[in-house]
Amino acid sequence: MIDRDRLAILAAEESTSPRSGKPFRNRFATPHHGLGAFLRWQWDSRGRFPAHQSFPLHRPDPEQLHKPGHRPQITWIGHATYLFQHHGWNLLTDPVFSDRCSPFSFAGPKRAVPPALTVDQLPDINAVLISHNHYDHLDKASVKQLQKRFGRDILWFVPEGIAPWLRKLGVERIIELGWWQSDYHGQVEAFCLPAQHFSGRGPNDHNQTLWCSWRLNFPDFSLYFAGDTGYAPLFNEIAKVFGPVDLALLPIGAYEPRWFMSPVHINPAEAVKIHQDIQARQSLAMHWGTFVLTDEPMDAPPKALAKALSEQHIEHVHFQVPQHGETLTIELTHE
């Protein structure tokens, strides 16, 4: 049962916070690592990122994707991109299908594993969740491909400030929300919720658009998509408003070095904390094994997650690490 009174209070607090062109801020203070800190990181690492590693790539069954059963079904396409299917809804999270997550097609982090599906291989897409505007979560080429194929069939759920950018690419159907706000699409209610992160696509737009996590409530199922986040007490706050969630999609990678990354990127142990804080019945990992973005080896996150789960006496079936392209069917709680 959602605490609608508390939710209304939190939404009102956010809507009355003065901005007047000032950058968005996290609910809990976060240090801003500027150019100096970035250069220190590059000096410490000597600019050497971990080597690319290969991982198994499943090719999803087209029939299963185009004719899903009555249970929720989810396929990891790569990085933070999942295809979630339930009750006729085909939903993408932070769709990135490009070879690089970068403003350039010839430079920047390159995929180590291809996307498990291309845009042309997708079933009809009804909705997209965008968590924030970083290049590994909001990709211009992928938006244009989705727009070309599906056009007005897609409803885009985005945090404040991102709608104008999408409209320039021809996207028409957009629901733009601030933290703690919600809107309906049919019987599905989408809640824009806080995350501990930042935004920006260039040197002059730091935190000029909002970042968020999302919760979707279906009549018989709930989904939480964390986007990108550091750890903060806000996840306990979310649980107090919403109660348990059936399935959570949580990042486990891009976390080293901790002195630089910890304010905005959780490590696997903190992902387990969030799994517990939001009372997730089941969680799935994301944001690892696709791009090399930080200093940990590509295969380190699942190993660290397994260790953290064991230390917390949580069965691994409750927090799984899908392989690229793997499709999982999620049991409904009332079954």
PyMOL commands that set and color helices and strands:
alter all, ss='L'
color gray80, all
select helices_A, chain A and resi 4-15+35-45+62-66+119-121+140-153+163-168+234-242+258-261+268-277+300-311+316-318
alter helices_A, ss='H'
color red, helices_A
select strands_A, chain A and resi 73-78+81-86+89-93+127-129+155-159+174-177+182-185+188-193+213-217+222-225+245-251+280-286+319-320+327-329
alter strands_A, ss='S'
color yellow, strands_A
deselect
rebuild
show_as cartoon
